[in-house]
């Protein structure tokens, strides 16, 4: 039953971030008609939907929804029926659910041009939940992919008295043959917004930093538009228009900031992850940005280095995220 692993933890927190009395809960609820686990702390609410690829489907801050959720798929789940599956996919080869998920890179090795169905859209098992004075969190585990033998494990931890959470993405090869693959975290956010990506001091210009991906939209060279620009080792990306583009970002520090509008002021979402300049990445760069052509969303994408997993081997990658108010 859903109630079997609900946690409730309400207490007065220690002073932090100008808050002295923060209510904290971890409980089952419904999010757009999906059963969801909600981690709630002060103005931040994180909604995890195990039934749809173990997604962090919702990020709500001061009542504003930051993560994009496809309105056509709210409350729906994957089906093995070909007709029902085609309806979920629409014009794409897989459903665009929304939220944040763990994919397997490279995209060029996706079966049939779509992410592994059991990993992307299958129901994840809630391994455990916890809530104590230090943190609260959720561990999720995917089915074993029948095509690749890979299995995803996600551990989401929200620190106490904070709007900072971390996700440890783990990939295990449960099959009998070695697999070359990379952990690839993709978060769909509502448009409009502005992205800021700090660069290494050695970064020289758009030509070396922005690596446009061919076949993603009508723009011949995004570096010749006003969508991207560099100033003082900071790459700025304007995500305002419904035009498709995708590019990788080289020479990044591993940090991504997103400035988003809200009803009472702006929000700043931030994420950080380790970048290994000596490593090989499945798509060539550790960070990618995608802007959707019709639905009002964009994606920030973070890659772990490419790994060769022999049978039984496991690799992990941690991403830290945070939301904070601006102009309030």
C-alpha positions as CSV (number, residue, x, y, z in Angstrom):
1,X,0.0,0.0,0.0
2,X,1.1,3.6,-0.6
3,X,0.7,4.4,3.1
4,X,3.2,1.7,4.1
5,X,6.3,3.7,3.5
6,X,5.0,7.3,4.1
7,X,7.1,9.4,6.4
8,X,6.1,12.4,8.3
9,X,8.8,14.6,10.0
10,X,7.7,18.0,11.3
11,X,9.9,20.0,13.6
12,X,11.4,23.4,14.1
13,X,14.7,23.5,12.2
14,X,17.9,25.3,13.0
15,X,18.2,28.8,11.5
16,X,19.3,28.7,7.9
17,X,18.7,30.7,4.7
18,X,16.7,33.3,6.7
19,X,14.2,30.6,7.8
20,X,13.8,29.6,11.4
21,X,10.7,27.4,11.3
22,X,10.6,25.0,8.3
23,X,8.0,22.3,8.0
24,X,9.4,19.1,6.5
25,X,7.4,16.1,5.2
26,X,8.0,13.1,3.1
27,X,4.7,11.4,2.1
28,X,2.7,9.8,-0.6
29,X,0.4,12.1,-2.5
30,X,-0.9,12.5,-6.0
31,X,0.7,14.7,-8.6
32,X,-1.4,15.3,-11.8
33,X,-3.2,12.0,-11.0
34,X,0.0,10.0,-10.6
35,X,0.8,8.4,-7.2
36,X,3.9,10.4,-6.1
37,X,6.3,10.7,-3.2
38,X,6.6,14.4,-2.2
39,X,9.6,15.7,-0.4
40,X,8.4,19.0,1.1
41,X,10.7,21.5,2.9
42,X,9.8,25.1,3.3
43,X,9.0,26.6,-0.1
44,X,10.4,23.6,-2.0
45,X,8.4,20.6,-3.1
46,X,9.9,17.7,-5.1
47,X,7.5,15.1,-6.6
48,X,8.8,11.7,-7.6
49,X,6.7,9.4,-9.7
50,X,8.0,5.8,-9.5
51,X,5.4,4.5,-12.0
52,X,6.9,6.6,-14.9
53,X,10.6,5.8,-15.1
54,X,11.2,6.9,-11.5
55,X,11.1,10.5,-12.6
56,X,11.5,13.6,-10.5
57,X,8.4,14.8,-12.3
58,X,7.8,18.0,-10.4
59,X,9.9,20.8,-8.9
60,X,7.7,23.4,-7.2
61,X,9.1,26.5,-5.5
62,X,7.0,29.1,-3.7
63,X,4.0,27.5,-5.5
64,X,5.5,27.9,-9.0
65,X,6.0,24.8,-11.2
66,X,9.5,24.8,-12.7
67,X,9.7,21.4,-14.3
68,X,7.7,20.8,-17.5
69,X,5.1,18.1,-17.5
70,X,3.5,17.1,-20.8
71,X,-0.2,18.1,-20.4
72,X,-1.3,15.3,-22.8
73,X,0.3,12.6,-20.6
74,X,-0.6,13.8,-17.1
75,X,-1.7,10.8,-15.0
76,X,-1.0,8.2,-17.7
77,X,1.3,5.2,-17.5
78,X,3.1,3.1,-20.1
79,X,1.3,0.3,-21.8
80,X,2.4,-2.8,-23.8
81,X,-0.5,-2.4,-26.1
82,X,0.8,-1.1,-29.5
83,X,-2.1,1.2,-30.1
84,X,-2.0,2.7,-26.5
85,X,1.8,3.0,-26.8
86,X,1.6,4.9,-30.1
87,X,-0.9,7.3,-28.5
88,X,1.5,8.0,-25.7
89,X,4.3,8.7,-28.2
90,X,2.4,11.0,-30.5
91,X,4.7,12.3,-33.1
92,X,7.8,11.0,-31.4
93,X,9.3,7.5,-31.1
94,X,8.8,7.6,-27.3
95,X,6.6,9.4,-24.8
96,X,7.7,12.9,-23.7
97,X,6.6,12.6,-20.1
98,X,8.4,15.6,-18.6
99,X,10.4,16.1,-15.5
100,X,13.9,14.7,-14.8
101,X,15.1,11.2,-15.7
102,X,18.2,9.0,-16.2
103,X,18.9,8.0,-19.7
104,X,21.7,5.8,-21.2
105,X,24.1,7.4,-23.6
106,X,25.0,7.4,-26.4
107,X,21.7,8.2,-28.2
108,X,23.1,6.6,-31.4
109,X,22.8,3.2,-29.7
110,X,19.2,3.5,-28.6
111,X,17.2,0.6,-29.9
112,X,14.9,1.8,-32.7
113,X,15.9,5.4,-32.0
114,X,14.2,5.5,-28.6
115,X,15.4,5.2,-25.0
116,X,15.1,1.7,-23.5
117,X,11.4,1.5,-22.7
118,X,11.7,-0.3,-19.4
119,X,14.2,2.2,-18.1
120,X,12.6,5.4,-19.5
121,X,8.9,4.6,-19.0
122,X,8.7,1.5,-16.8
123,X,7.6,1.4,-13.2
124,X,10.5,1.7,-10.7
125,X,10.6,0.0,-7.3
126,X,10.8,2.2,-4.2
127,X,13.6,0.5,-2.4
128,X,13.5,2.7,0.7
129,X,12.6,6.1,2.0
130,X,13.9,7.9,5.1
131,X,13.5,11.1,7.0
132,X,15.7,12.2,9.9
133,X,17.3,15.3,11.3
134,X,20.0,15.4,8.6
135,X,18.0,14.6,5.5
136,X,15.1,12.9,3.8
137,X,15.2,10.9,0.7
138,X,14.1,8.1,-1.7
139,X,15.9,5.2,-3.4
140,X,14.4,3.8,-6.6
141,X,15.4,0.9,-8.8
142,X,14.4,0.2,-12.4
143,X,13.5,-3.1,-13.9
144,X,16.4,-4.8,-15.7
145,X,16.3,-3.8,-19.3
146,X,15.4,-6.8,-21.4
147,X,17.4,-5.4,-24.4
148,X,20.7,-4.3,-22.7
149,X,20.7,-6.0,-19.3
150,X,21.3,-2.6,-17.7
151,X,19.5,-1.4,-14.5
152,X,19.2,2.1,-13.1
153,X,19.3,3.0,-9.4
154,X,18.4,6.6,-8.3
155,X,19.0,7.9,-4.7
156,X,17.5,11.4,-4.1
157,X,18.5,13.1,-0.9
158,X,17.1,16.5,0.3
159,X,19.3,18.1,3.0
160,X,17.7,19.3,6.2
161,X,17.0,23.1,6.4
162,X,18.0,23.6,2.8
163,X,16.7,23.8,-0.7
164,X,19.6,21.7,-1.9
165,X,19.2,18.1,-3.0
166,X,21.5,15.5,-4.6
167,X,20.8,12.6,-6.9
168,X,23.2,9.7,-7.2
169,X,22.5,7.9,-10.5
170,X,23.9,4.4,-10.6
171,X,24.0,2.0,-13.6
172,X,24.6,-1.7,-13.2
173,X,25.2,-4.3,-15.9
174,X,23.0,-7.2,-15.0
175,X,23.7,-8.9,-18.4
176,X,26.4,-11.3,-19.5
177,X,28.3,-9.1,-21.9
178,X,30.2,-5.9,-21.5
179,X,28.4,-2.6,-22.3
180,X,30.0,0.8,-23.2
181,X,27.6,3.4,-21.9
182,X,27.2,6.6,-20.0
183,X,24.8,8.0,-17.4
184,X,22.9,10.8,-18.9
185,X,20.6,13.0,-16.8
186,X,18.0,15.1,-18.6
187,X,15.7,17.6,-16.9
188,X,12.8,19.2,-18.8
189,X,12.0,22.8,-17.6
190,X,9.3,25.3,-18.5
191,X,10.0,28.0,-21.0
192,X,10.8,30.9,-21.0
193,X,14.1,31.0,-19.1
194,X,17.7,32.0,-19.3
195,X,20.5,29.5,-18.9
196,X,23.9,30.5,-17.5
197,X,26.9,28.1,-17.8
198,X,30.2,29.1,-16.2
199,X,33.2,28.2,-18.3
200,X,36.8,27.5,-17.6
201,X,39.1,30.6,-17.6
202,X,40.8,29.3,-20.7
203,X,37.5,29.4,-22.7
204,X,38.1,31.7,-25.7
205,X,34.8,32.0,-27.7
206,X,31.7,30.4,-29.1
207,X,33.5,28.5,-31.7
208,X,35.3,26.4,-29.2
209,X,32.6,26.2,-26.5
210,X,29.3,25.6,-28.4
211,X,29.2,22.4,-30.4
212,X,25.9,22.3,-32.3
213,X,24.4,18.9,-33.0
214,X,23.4,18.3,-36.6
215,X,19.8,17.5,-37.5
216,X,18.3,19.2,-34.5
217,X,16.3,22.1,-35.9
218,X,16.4,24.7,-38.7
219,X,19.3,26.9,-37.4
220,X,22.4,26.5,-39.5
221,X,24.8,27.9,-36.9
222,X,23.4,28.9,-33.6
223,X,26.6,30.7,-32.8
224,X,25.6,33.4,-35.3
225,X,22.3,34.1,-33.5
226,X,21.4,36.1,-30.4
227,X,20.4,32.9,-28.6
228,X,23.9,32.2,-27.3
229,X,26.7,34.6,-26.1
230,X,29.8,34.6,-24.0
231,X,31.0,37.3,-21.6
232,X,33.5,37.0,-18.7
233,X,33.7,33.2,-18.9
234,X,30.0,32.8,-18.8
235,X,27.8,31.2,-21.6
236,X,24.3,32.7,-21.6
237,X,21.5,30.9,-23.5
238,X,18.1,32.5,-24.1
239,X,15.3,29.9,-24.1
240,X,12.3,32.0,-25.1
241,X,11.2,31.0,-28.6
242,X,9.7,27.8,-30.0
243,X,12.6,26.9,-32.3
244,X,14.4,23.6,-32.1
245,X,18.1,23.5,-31.4
246,X,20.6,21.4,-29.5
247,X,24.2,21.8,-28.7
248,X,26.9,20.6,-26.4
249,X,29.0,22.8,-24.1
250,X,32.7,22.3,-23.9
251,X,35.1,23.8,-21.4
252,X,32.4,24.0,-18.7
253,X,33.0,23.8,-15.0
254,X,30.0,21.5,-14.5
255,X,27.7,24.1,-13.1
256,X,24.4,25.1,-14.8
257,X,22.1,28.0,-13.6
258,X,18.6,28.6,-14.9
259,X,16.7,31.9,-14.2
260,X,13.0,31.4,-14.4
261,X,10.0,33.8,-14.0
262,X,7.5,33.3,-11.1
263,X,4.4,34.9,-9.9
264,X,6.1,36.8,-7.1
265,X,9.7,37.0,-8.5
266,X,12.3,35.0,-10.3
267,X,13.7,31.6,-9.3
268,X,17.2,30.4,-9.8
269,X,17.8,26.7,-10.3
270,X,21.4,25.5,-10.0
271,X,23.0,22.2,-10.6
272,X,26.6,21.1,-10.2
273,X,28.5,17.9,-11.2
274,X,32.1,16.8,-11.6
275,X,33.7,17.3,-15.0
276,X,36.8,15.2,-15.9
277,X,38.7,17.0,-18.6
278,X,40.6,13.7,-19.3
279,X,37.5,11.6,-19.8
280,X,35.6,10.6,-22.9
281,X,31.9,11.6,-23.0
282,X,29.4,9.7,-25.1
283,X,28.3,12.9,-27.0
284,X,31.6,14.7,-26.8
285,X,30.8,17.1,-24.0
286,X,29.6,16.8,-20.4
287,X,26.7,19.3,-20.8
288,X,24.0,19.7,-23.5
289,X,21.1,22.1,-24.0
290,X,18.0,21.3,-26.1
291,X,15.1,23.6,-26.9
292,X,11.8,22.1,-28.0
293,X,10.1,23.2,-31.3
294,X,6.5,23.3,-30.2
295,X,5.9,22.2,-26.6
296,X,7.0,25.0,-24.2
297,X,10.0,23.4,-22.6
298,X,13.8,23.1,-22.9
299,X,16.2,20.6,-21.4
300,X,19.5,20.8,-19.5
301,X,21.4,17.6,-19.8
302,X,24.4,16.4,-17.8
303,X,26.6,13.5,-18.8
304,X,28.9,11.3,-16.8
305,X,32.0,10.0,-18.5
306,X,31.6,7.0,-20.8
307,X,32.2,3.7,-19.0
308,X,32.8,0.1,-20.0
309,X,30.8,-2.1,-17.7
310,X,31.6,-5.7,-17.6
311,X,29.0,-8.2,-16.3
312,X,28.1,-7.3,-12.8
313,X,29.9,-4.0,-12.7
314,X,28.3,-0.7,-11.5
315,X,29.1,3.0,-12.0
316,X,27.7,6.0,-10.1
317,X,27.5,9.7,-10.8
318,X,26.2,12.4,-8.4
319,X,24.4,15.6,-9.4
320,X,23.6,18.3,-6.8
321,X,20.7,20.7,-7.4
322,X,19.2,23.7,-5.7
323,X,16.5,26.3,-6.1
324,X,16.6,29.8,-4.6
325,X,14.4,32.9,-4.9
326,X,15.6,36.0,-6.7
327,X,14.1,39.6,-6.4
328,X,11.9,38.7,-3.4
